[in-house]
Amino acid sequence: MIKMFNLKNKTVIITGGAGLLGNAFSKACVEYGANIVIVDIDEKKGNELREQIKKETKNNNIIIFQKCDITNIGDIQKLIEITLTKFKRIDALVNNVYPRNKNYGRRFEDVTYEDFCENVNMHLGGYFLITKEVSKIMIKQKSGNIINVASIYGFSAPRFEIYKGTDMTMPVEYAAIKGGIINLTRYLASYLGKYNIRVNAISPGGVFNDQPESFVKKYSEKVILEKRMANTEDLIGTLLFLLSDASKYITGQNIAVDGGWSL
Ligand SMILES: NC(=O)c1ccc[n+]([C@@H]2O[C@H](COP(=O)([O-])OP(=O)(O)OC[C@H]3O[C@@H](n4cnc5c(N)ncnc54)[C@H](O)[C@@H]3O)[C@@H](O)[C@H]2O)c1
């Protein structure tokens, strides 16, 4: 049974690997035996994480950091080339990046058409682009596993009162992007299934990251389990489940990991 969750000898690409969730995802994959390619535009953070994991792990897994902008086809092709040279195959792609332009995070009335389009292009378009390129390899291999990190805001509506008194909001682009990612997951699961490629999504609830106290309090009131925000540890089990053979008969699903917030 334990073996079911083992990722030994699997090559996993984790995009946005240097970020909040990416950190935890990268460490968990290594702990469960995977060789990983941490992908990020932040070279400093990516290299630091690689060194940190190497120091902490007792496993002999190979850990690579590759600087790559997932909206840039040249960068993606280079990433694939480097991964194949090193590992000969790509078993899994975790789409976890969080691209945003400089105006991201404004309230609905203040979002321009240009900013809306640019953010959708970068985030939803970026997920499409890297998935398209990596799936070409998976199609040749006749196997693969793609996990898209979506959000509770991809399938449920925000309650704007929780942002009152802070400079935070839930950006309109985010709802469109994450909703798009959830249905892209279903589309790709259906399209790529014949090549033995599974595609699933994880929709985390809000993850605690030192947000303003009033927001944390109001958000937490709606959470059923433990009345608290998520932490990165809460997401690991679902990621490992979807990456491993324990879920080998599951595709096209979106698993909400939100303590019941969206019920
Ligand atoms: N943090 C939350 O509360 C939360 C909740 C639900 C869903 N999510 C989703 O989880 C994922 C990770 O979020 P996070 O909170 O860890 O974000 P984060 O900002 O901490 O990390 C995202 C990483 O992506 C990298 N990145 C941005 N644009 C890139 C690009 N074009 N190419 C390559 N790398 C790029 C950044 O450098 C950063 O390291 C996102 O898809 C986000 O929407 C987060």
Ligand as a Chemical Component Dictionary entry (heavy atoms), coordinates in Angstrom:
data_LIG
# 
_chem_comp.id                   LIG 
_chem_comp.type                 NON-POLYMER 
_chem_comp.pdbx_formal_charge   0 
_chem_comp.three_letter_code    LIG 
# 
loop_
_chem_comp_atom.comp_id 
_chem_comp_atom.atom_id 
_chem_comp_atom.alt_atom_id 
_chem_comp_atom.type_symbol 
_chem_comp_atom.charge 
_chem_comp_atom.model_Cartn_x 
_chem_comp_atom.model_Cartn_y 
_chem_comp_atom.model_Cartn_z 
_chem_comp_atom.pdbx_ordinal 
LIG N1  N1  N 0  -1.277 31.073 -1.943  1  
LIG C1  C1  C 0  -2.586 30.799 -1.944  2  
LIG O1  O1  O 0  -3.335 31.147 -1.019  3  
LIG C2  C2  C 0  -3.176 30.038 -3.104  4  
LIG C3  C3  C 0  -4.513 29.594 -2.993  5  
LIG C4  C4  C 0  -5.071 28.905 -4.062  6  
LIG C5  C5  C 0  -4.324 28.688 -5.197  7  
LIG N2  N2  N 1  -3.031 29.141 -5.272  8  
LIG C6  C6  C 0  -2.294 28.875 -6.498  9  
LIG O2  O2  O 0  -1.126 28.161 -6.165  10 
LIG C7  C7  C 0  -0.110 28.455 -7.126  11 
LIG C8  C8  C 0  1.147  28.893 -6.383  12 
LIG O3  O3  O 0  0.851  30.051 -5.655  13 
LIG P1  P1  P 0  1.811  30.655 -4.548  14 
LIG O4  O4  O 0  0.970  31.272 -3.520  15 
LIG O5  O5  O -1 2.813  29.637 -4.155  16 
LIG O6  O6  O 0  2.510  31.838 -5.387  17 
LIG P2  P2  P 0  3.954  32.477 -5.228  18 
LIG O7  O7  O 0  3.866  33.846 -5.784  19 
LIG O8  O8  O 0  4.468  32.307 -3.834  20 
LIG O9  O9  O 0  4.850  31.591 -6.192  21 
LIG C9  C9  C 0  4.688  31.609 -7.566  22 
LIG C10 C10 C 0  6.043  31.439 -8.231  23 
LIG O10 O10 O 0  5.839  31.518 -9.657  24 
LIG C11 C11 C 0  6.955  32.183 -10.202 25 
LIG N3  N3  N 0  6.572  32.726 -11.521 26 
LIG C12 C12 C 0  5.746  33.771 -11.773 27 
LIG N4  N4  N 0  5.615  33.959 -13.091 28 
LIG C13 C13 C 0  6.373  33.010 -13.693 29 
LIG C14 C14 C 0  6.639  32.680 -15.048 30 
LIG N5  N5  N 0  6.099  33.373 -16.046 31 
LIG N6  N6  N 0  7.451  31.626 -15.310 32 
LIG C15 C15 C 0  8.012  30.915 -14.306 33 
LIG N7  N7  N 0  7.802  31.186 -12.994 34 
LIG C16 C16 C 0  6.994  32.224 -12.699 35 
LIG C17 C17 C 0  7.337  33.250 -9.175  36 
LIG O11 O11 O 0  8.676  33.687 -9.331  37 
LIG C18 C18 C 0  7.072  32.517 -7.862  38 
LIG O12 O12 O 0  8.244  31.912 -7.352  39 
LIG C19 C19 C 0  -0.678 29.533 -8.041  40 
LIG O13 O13 O 0  -1.171 28.932 -9.223  41 
LIG C20 C20 C 0  -1.817 30.111 -7.225  42 
LIG O14 O14 O 0  -2.808 30.668 -8.015  43 
LIG C21 C21 C 0  -2.445 29.808 -4.252  44 
# 
loop_
_chem_comp_bond.comp_id 
_chem_comp_bond.atom_id_1 
_chem_comp_bond.atom_id_2 
_chem_comp_bond.value_order 
_chem_comp_bond.pdbx_ordinal 
LIG N1  C1  SING 1  
LIG C1  O1  DOUB 2  
LIG C1  C2  SING 3  
LIG C2  C3  SING 4  
LIG C2  C21 DOUB 5  
LIG C3  C4  DOUB 6  
LIG C4  C5  SING 7  
LIG C5  N2  DOUB 8  
LIG N2  C6  SING 9  
LIG N2  C21 SING 10 
LIG C6  O2  SING 11 
LIG C6  C20 SING 12 
LIG O2  C7  SING 13 
LIG C7  C8  SING 14 
LIG C7  C19 SING 15 
LIG C8  O3  SING 16 
LIG O3  P1  SING 17 
LIG P1  O4  DOUB 18 
LIG P1  O5  SING 19 
LIG P1  O6  SING 20 
LIG O6  P2  SING 21 
LIG P2  O7  DOUB 22 
LIG P2  O8  SING 23 
LIG P2  O9  SING 24 
LIG O9  C9  SING 25 
LIG C9  C10 SING 26 
LIG C10 O10 SING 27 
LIG C10 C18 SING 28 
LIG O10 C11 SING 29 
LIG C11 N3  SING 30 
LIG C11 C17 SING 31 
LIG N3  C12 SING 32 
LIG N3  C16 SING 33 
LIG C12 N4  DOUB 34 
LIG N4  C13 SING 35 
LIG C13 C14 SING 36 
LIG C13 C16 DOUB 37 
LIG C14 N5  SING 38 
LIG C14 N6  DOUB 39 
LIG N6  C15 SING 40 
LIG C15 N7  DOUB 41 
LIG N7  C16 SING 42 
LIG C17 O11 SING 43 
LIG C17 C18 SING 44 
LIG C18 O12 SING 45 
LIG C19 O13 SING 46 
LIG C19 C20 SING 47 
LIG C20 O14 SING 48 
# 
